[in-house]
Amino acid sequence: MPNEEIPEMSGQAQQAQPPKESVPIIEDAVLEKHLLLRGFVTRKHIQEARAIQEKRRSEGAETTLGEALLEKHFVTITQLKRLKAETESEGDDEPYPEIKGYEIIKKIRKGGMGTVYKARQISMDRVVALKILASELTDDETYVKRFLIEAKAVGKLNHENIVAGYDAGSHNGVYFFAMEYINGETILEIMRREKIVAVPFALNVAYQTSKALEHAAKHRIIHRDIKPGNIMINHHGTIKLCDLGFAKISSIDLLTKKGTTLGTPYYMSPEQCRGLPDIDTRSDIYSLGATLYHMLVGKVPFSGKTASEILKKHLTDSLVIPQERRAEMSEYLCHIIEKMMAKNREDRYENPTELLAELEPVIARYQSPKILMIHPSGHSGAEDLALLIATGAYEQGGKIEIVKAEDVKAEDLRQAGAIIIGSVDATSYVPMDIQGALEIMERFPEDMKGKLAAAFVAHEQGNLSSNAAQQMQIIVERMLNMGMMLRGSFTGVLGGQMFLEDPESSEGEKCRKIGCDMSSMLIYLTAGKQTMHRVPEPATSSIQEN
């Protein structure tokens, strides 16, 4: 029974817990409800897990309820994955709202103010994200205003780093807002997986978000809720600033009154904490500084057991210098963060343009040539793996371009600093379009010398691993003969990948690691931190282990 004491689990649950990237993300309230309903845990177990969450929060770190329950061995990873699938399935059974001109495809997520769906805008024949205001809020004028403010604010903006707004209105009493559909994930989701992100990636996020704030400031729009959950990155590495629901347009604040606060306590500026009416773009700069701090350090700048305690610390407590928590951060980068988060807004950057000017020289240190990833045409498995490898590269701060082998151009190959080649085939022979790309490279071998190289093989379910190994061997030999540099082993940068069923599996993580390793090595090379040496050709048996 749910309220009875049950012993701690043994067997699987008592084994070493899985890495955080494999823990399914389920909203705490939803998870608690379903675990108790199914009798998997007791209320005492929930209380103990909540205590762990509070302890971590007071230390400046975030832990989900699922992670805390796993840590206490109250649930297994298998139970969480099943619950994730079941709750998503249950949510899909809910009837979709009918909005004239739109065909809803699936539910993306549900939040406090409403639900976001993936939908098709029929008139334009394009996929959009359709935000629907919760039915219980439609009678509340304040929430309707806030909902429409977001649509109005987004509609005024046209920038590659801000989610585009397409349409807004109401149909049969249902308020909706259609916007650009982002095929990617939030920075918060990446941070939950990585905890501490790579410095170049964090800088890239801050830089592109600053570009978004610069554009918004020109239109006299202040976001007022900059945080990791409101910043997304797509599969091309482009940052998208989302959720302008708290936005203040011009000098008129349509929602707040003097003495009230809006925003997220962990990232709020001191003037927001005080509820001052004259908030300007420097408040967004402070929140972005707090977000950058969290990305780089793995902890929020100020933490506490209650929201009021956190707000007070923003007002009175000194910021722990980021370098004290992560030694690899440069003093100049720490200076930028400290200036972004100055208590007195007069001491901060006056505007995003000023901030961008200081970020650019720091980012330049980590800039590297793009990685060109070539995958065979017509193989969905290779495309899936390529996207995962690209995700790993983006998280490390690398620039990557995914191209089908049949579309490869000689100039692309010459300009790339690193080249990754993928191959899929049921035989031991490399696909014809991949062979064509290799032949282009071999026509100008001098331009290939010194380039960083890697190869991955994605073979369909049921194919023999020996076929993948032979394809890998052929590709690697031809790359070495061109004087290209190969790093790692066939369990590292190079990898023969099995059919991918779950991007969150160990195979998916291995793919992300390939991209991460390639990107970090390319950054080290271009920053002059180390010299690359060609490694001996690995034995075929090593390939087959994968």
HUKACOR-V403428 format. One record per helix or strand. SS is the DSSP state (~ for helix, > for strand). FROM is the first residue (numbers start at 1). TO is the last residue. If there is no record, write none. Layout:
BEGIN
SS&FROM&TO  SS&FROM&TO
END
This chain:
BEGIN
~&11&14  ~&20&22  ~&28&38  ~&43&58  ~&65&71  ~&77&92  >&102&110  >&114&121  >&126&133  ~&135&137  ~&141&156  >&162&162  >&165&171  >&174&180  >&184&186  ~&187&194  ~&199&218  >&221&222  ~&228&230  >&231&234  >&239&241  >&248&249  >&252&252  ~&265&267  ~&270&274  ~&281&297  ~&307&316  ~&322&325  ~&331&340  ~&345&347  ~&352&364  >&371&375  ~&380&396  >&400&404  ~&405&407  ~&410&415  >&418&423  ~&432&443  ~&445&448  >&452&458  ~&465&481  >&485&486  >&495&497  ~&506&526  ~&540&544
END
